[in-house]
Amino acid sequence: LAFGSVDVPGELGPMPAWLVPGRGATWAIIVHGINGSPEAGLRIVPALRRLGLSSLLVTYREDPGAPSSPDDMHHMGLTEWRDLEAAARFALSRGARRLFLAGHSMGGSVTAQFMRRSRLAPRVSGLLLDAPALDWEEILSFNATEMGLPGFASLPVRWAIGFRIDADWESLDALSEPESLRLPILLFHGTEDSLVPISISEDLAAELPELVTYY
């Protein structure tokens, strides 16, 4: 694959990204998980390229080489979606007519927030979600139980996070507004996932059975 580095102009400054050119007018924008890197998205680029899509593997605030958040914290997608929007504007300015978004783990949350909040959401023709973090309250409760604690033990953590970043927990549950996800979705989730509970993906597939292809 031939790919190059580009800078996506964002509201906080340039966002480093990798671009793999395709031959069609549809661009895939690939959003990695928390503390990840664009490299994680390379595994799906050959399949996208065979389909003719250009692939833009992006970074977002708090990533190495990307601008910091004003408070130096991740916001679970509540602010990072703006960096995805900047990537969407970049793709459209380079000739993209349709967008295809691929989000892994917290990248799924960033993608869901984009679909809920961005004026560019109608330009998206489909989603690929891999173990998407679509309900952060459920994720925190699940991780508490994984550590052998009762689910309600996550409450102090939620309070602390809510205080530090002013978390809107309802907005951080993508299924509280499923209309924003009414488009074709290819969904993957591993049964042994110890970070993001598979029940979140099962709920999404059950909510939108006519649109979600679930593996």
C-alpha positions, 0 to 999 in steps of 0.5 A: 500500500502507498500511503502518506502523512497529512495534517488535518486542520482542527479547531485545536491545531493540526491533527496528524493522519495517514492517507491511503488513496483509493480510486472512488469518491467514497472515503473511509475515516478510521478512528482508533480507540483510547491511547491507540494510534492510527496504526491499529486501523491498517488491518482493514485498509487492504479490504477498503482499498480493494473496494476502491475507498480512500482511507484516512486514519486519523488522530484526535486530541490527547493522541501523541503528536496531536493537540492536547485538550484544554484540560489535558483529559480525554472526554470519551467522545464528547469533544473528540467528535469535533476532531472527526468532523475536522477529518470529514471536512478534510476528506470532503475538501479533497473530493470525497462525496460520501463518507464511511466511518470505522470506529474501534472501542472509544473510536466507536464512541467518537463516531456515535457522537459525530453522528449525533452532533455533526452537521456533516453526519448526512454525508455518511453512508455507513459505519463499521464498529468494532467493540464500540464503546457506546454506553460508558456507564455500562462499561464502568459497571462491567469493569467493576464486576470484572474486578470482582466488585459489585456493579454499583462500585463504579458509582464513585468513578462515575461521580469523579469522571462527571466532576472532572469533565462534566460528563453527560452520561445520557449523551454517552449512551448512544442507544438513548438516541438510536435515530442518529444511527439509522444507516447500514452498520457492520458490527463486530464484537469478541465474546472474550472482550474484558473491557467493553461488554458485548451486551452493548453491541447485542443491544445495538443489533437488537435495536436496529436489526434491519440495519445492523449486520452483526458478527 
